[in-house]
């Protein structure tokens, strides 16, 4: 009986130490998926069929991240496929047609460090919501619970916009299953 109590006490001590040590500088809320290395579905691009160049001796050197003979400008093609203007991919600031929108958005000021500020706030939020000791010990996935208060109810939001009279042409019709 004494051995059993000692074993339980040692197990609890190790579990407590293990749970405390898993609180890292950069908390990982998706503990289950962290060990898996799956494909990145956003890196798969439906390209045009491959074409052989007219002369293999005059091929340019490869440029990682650059254009190729088949997909000259994949970002512009994606923008056009989603209903945008391909010229928007060129950058160069805010187009004149959107200057009023840009002024309205910036009416309360802008911050050049917004990305760094959001990253720091998110890191703090993840530290606060890194799960309980047993969740950290067993690698439970606490991501969805940590961000639940920031989740958008898409059906309720769609209904709110429809009630306001906004057109929602890309959303499924109200009576769709």
For each residue, the residues with C-beta under 8 A, 3 or more apart:
1: 4 5
2: 5 6
3: 6 7
4: 1 7 8
5: 1 2 8 9
6: 2 3 9 10
7: 3 4 10 11
8: 4 5 11 12
9: 5 6 12 13
10: 6 7 13 14
11: 7 8 14 15
12: 8 9 15 16
13: 9 10 16 17
14: 10 11 17 18
15: 11 12 18 19 133 134 137
16: 12 13 19 20 133
17: 13 14 20 21
18: 14 15 21 22 137
19: 15 16 22 133 134 136 137
20: 16 17 23 133
21: 17 18
22: 18 19 136 137
23: 20 27 127 130 136
24: 27 28
25:
26: 123 126
27: 23 24 123 126 127 130
28: 24 31 34
29: 126 129 130 131 141 142 143 146
30: 33 34 141 143
31: 28 34 136 139 140 141 142
32: 35 36 139 140 141
33: 30 36 141
34: 28 30 31 139
35: 32
36: 32 33
37:
38:
39: 43 44
40: 43 44
41: 44
42:
43: 39 40
44: 39 40 41
45: 71 74
46:
47: 50 70 71 74
48: 51 70 71
49: 70
50: 47 70
51: 48 69 70
52: 56
53: 56 58 59 69
54:
55: 58 59
56: 52 53 59
57:
58: 53 55
59: 53 55 56
60: 63
61:
62: 66
63: 60 66 67
64:
65:
66: 62 63
67: 63 71 72 73 74
68: 71 72
69: 51 53 72
70: 47 48 49 50 51
71: 45 47 48 67 68 74 77
72: 67 68 69
73: 67 76 77 86 89
74: 45 47 67 71 77 78
75: 78 79 89
76: 73 79 80 86 87 89 90
77: 71 73 74 80 81 86
78: 74 75 81 82
79: 75 76 82 84 85 86 88 89
80: 76 77 83 84 85 86
81: 77 78
82: 78 79
83: 80
84: 79 80 88
85: 79 80 88
86: 73 76 77 79 80 89
87: 76 90 95
88: 79 84 85 95
89: 73 75 76 79 86
90: 76 87
91:
92:
93:
94: 98 99 102
95: 87 88 98 99
96: 99
97:
98: 94 95 101 102
99: 94 95 96 102 103
100: 103 104
101: 98 104 105
102: 94 98 99 105 106
103: 99 100 106 107
104: 100 101 107
105: 101 102
106: 102 103 109 110
107: 103 104
108:
109: 106
110: 106 114
111: 114 117
112:
113: 116 117
114: 110 111 117 118
115: 118 119
116: 113 119 120
117: 111 113 114 120 121
118: 114 115 121 122
119: 115 116 122 123
120: 116 117 123 124
121: 117 118 124 125
122: 118 119 125 126
123: 26 27 119 120 126 127
124: 120 121 127 128
125: 121 122 128 129 146
126: 26 27 29 122 123 129 130 146
127: 23 27 123 124 130
128: 124 125
129: 29 125 126 142 145 146 147
130: 23 27 29 126 127 136 142 146
131: 29 135 136 140 142 146
132: 135 136
133: 15 16 19 20 136 137
134: 15 19 137 138 140
135: 131 132 138 140 142
136: 19 22 23 31 130 131 132 133 139 140
137: 15 18 19 22 133 134
138: 134 135
139: 31 32 34 136
140: 31 32 131 134 135 136
141: 29 30 31 32 33 144
142: 29 31 129 130 131 135 145 146
143: 29 30 146 147
144: 141 147 148
145: 129 142 148
146: 29 125 126 129 130 131 142 143
147: 129 143 144 150 151
148: 144 145 151
149:
150: 147
151: 147 148
152: 157
153: 156 157
154: 157 158
155: 158 159
156: 153 159 160
157: 152 153 154 160 161
158: 154 155 161 162 168 171
159: 155 156 162 163
160: 156 157 163 164
161: 157 158 164 166 168
162: 158 159 165 166 168 174
163: 159 160
164: 160 161
165: 162
166: 161 162
167:
168: 158 161 162 171
169:
170:
171: 158 168
172: 176
173: 176
174: 162
175:
176: 172 173
177:
